[in-house]
Structures are given as structure tokens and as C-alpha cells.
């Protein structure tokens, strides 16, 4: 693992790990079946159309200081008292962050695909409507 090799984690490292995880997701035996692809499409369609209201954001902002304090306390305890555990904790957090980045990259790819598909359909509809107007 990278956390044991002394290498620092950068965005390039995150992207490389996220890309390898995406490749692993697409080329495992579970993704061969059509049911997985239908499931992934439905989940992404639902997730991409969810919006947070102002009340949701206000409610979430109330919890940010609590999680920040908890995170700071855990970092201080592990950093000052248990340095090897701190290094493992940071390694696990980096791996979790790379999985999250991979998931977000996958979502971005699907969003761009839907945008291109929508533009294509819009262009075809515009051409068809012009042809109908020319025939009149």
C-alpha cells in the first residue's frame, strides 16, 4: 500500500487509484449481467436529480462543527499518542477518499453522457421540425 511506502498522496495518486477502482468495477464478473447495468442506470438517474432544499443545507450546517471537532480530536489523539495508528488512519482515509473520488468521477462520466445524449436528441428534434416546416 502507498501509506507504508512513504509516498505522499496527491491528486494524481487519488486519480490513479480512483481510475483503477473504476476499471475494477467495470470489469468484474458482477458487471457482466444486464441487471447490474439497469440498476446502475436507475440509481444514477435518481441520484442525479436529487436537490437539497435550503432547510436541508441549514440543518446540515449545524452538524459541521460537531464533525470538525470530532475529526480534530481523533487526529490529535492519534497524532500525539499513537503515531503508527495515525499513519494507518491516514492511509485508510486516503483510500476511502479515492473510492469517493472514483464514484464521483463515474457520476461525472454518466452526467456528461446524458448531456451529450440530450444535445443529440435536441439536435435531431430541431432538424425534424425544420424539415416539417420546409415541407409546408
N, C-alpha and C positions, 0 to 999 in steps of 0.2 A: 504494500500500500504506500501511497505517497506520504502519509503522515509519518512513517517510520524512516523515510529516506532523507529527511531534512529539507526537501524542496518546499518552497513557499507556494501557496495556492494563489493563482492569478485568474483573471477572467479567461485566459487561454486554456488553462488547466480545467476550469469549470466547464468551458465549452467542449473540450475534448472528452471529458468524462460524460457530459450530458449527451453528446453525439453518439458515443459508444453505447450508452444505455438505450438511446432511441433505436439504434441498429439492432440491439439485442431484443427489444420489444417487437420490432417488425419481422425478425427472422427466427422467432421461436416457434415451436410446434403449435402453440395456442393461437397464433395469429393466422394459421393456415385456413381455418374454417371461416365460413361466411358469417356465422353468428357473431364472432368477435368483432368483425368489421361493422356489422349493423349496430351492435352495442356501442362501439366507439363513436360511430357517427351520431347516434341518438344522444349519447352523453355529451358530446361536444356541442351539438346543436342546442341542447338545453342550457349548458353552462355558458355558452357564448351570448345567450340572450338574457341572462340574469343581470339585473341592475340593483345597486344599493340605493335606498332612499336616504334622504337627509337624516331621518331619525336613526337609521341603521348606522350611518357614519358617526353620528353624535354618540350613540351607545358604544360603538367600538372604541372611540377615542377615550372614553372613561377607563377602559381596561389597559390602555397602552402604558401608563405609568406603572401599574402593578406588574405587568410582564417585564418592563425595563428594570424595575427594582429586583425582581426575582433573577433575571439574567445577570445583572451586575453582581448580586450576592453569590450566585453559583460560580461566576468567573473569578471573583476574589477568593472564595474558599478554595477552589481547585487550583488557582494560580499560586497562592501563597502556601497552602498546606500540602497539596498533593500534585506536584509538578508532572509526574508521569500520567496521572489520571487526567490532568488538564490537557496534555498533549493528545491523549486518546479522545477526550471530549471534543476538542477542536477538530480532530480528524473525522469523527462521526458527524459533526455539524457540517463540515465541508462536503462530505459525501451526501448528506441529506440535502444540502443546498444544490449540489449538482443534479440530484434527481428532480428537484423542484425546477431547476433551470431547463432540464430536458423536457419536462412536462409542459412548461410554458413555451418552449421552442416548438413542440409538437402542436400545441394550440395555435401558435402563430402561423405555422405552415398550413393548418386547416383553415384558418381565417383568411389567409391570402388566397387559398384555393377557392373558397366560397366567394371572395371578392372578384376574382378573375371569372368565375362561372357566372356571377351576376352581371358583370360587364359584358360577357359574351351573349347572354340571354337578352340583355337590354339592347345590344347592337343588332342582334337578329330581329328583335321586335321592331326596331326603328327601320330597318331595311324592308321588312314585310309591310309596314304601314306606308312607307314611301311608294312601294310597288303598287299597293292598293290605290293610293291617291293618283298615280300615273295612269292606271287603267280606267279611271273615271273620266 
